[in-house]
Amino acid sequence: MSDSDIEMVVAIIRPDKLGDVKKSLAEAGAPSLTVTNVSGRGSQPAKKGQWRGEEYTVDLHQKVKIECVVADIPADDVVDAIADAAHTGEKGDGKVFVLPVSDALQIRTGTVGVDAV
């Protein structure tokens, strides 16, 4: 495998913004993505609840993790598309990370590098 200009954009967003982000990514030319349901804690405040008379605190909030590997379009375009679609202006909107990918292999065809993405 060889070095290439492949990058992975990872975003943690609110679950209710997933539809908007998918649409925005498709318009930006990055329709391929992986979505995982996750939970986490950040700057979003904890919520208090009550169950069977006992009070409890929920400080792990449900989020969606989106992973998008790009080679043929700039990662900055993907980041902008995600940020614009996921923005509400409130705490808990999420974060976006850009990571370098050293290489890729398409299992079905054996293609490597940028062509595998």
Buried (B, 14 or more C-beta within 10 A) or exposed (E): EEEBBBBBBBBBBBEEBBEBBBEBBEEBEBEEBEBEEEEBEEEBEEEEEEEEEEEEEEEEBEBBBBBBBBBEBBBEBBBBBBBEBBEEEEEBBBBBEBEEBEBBEEEEEEEBBBEBB
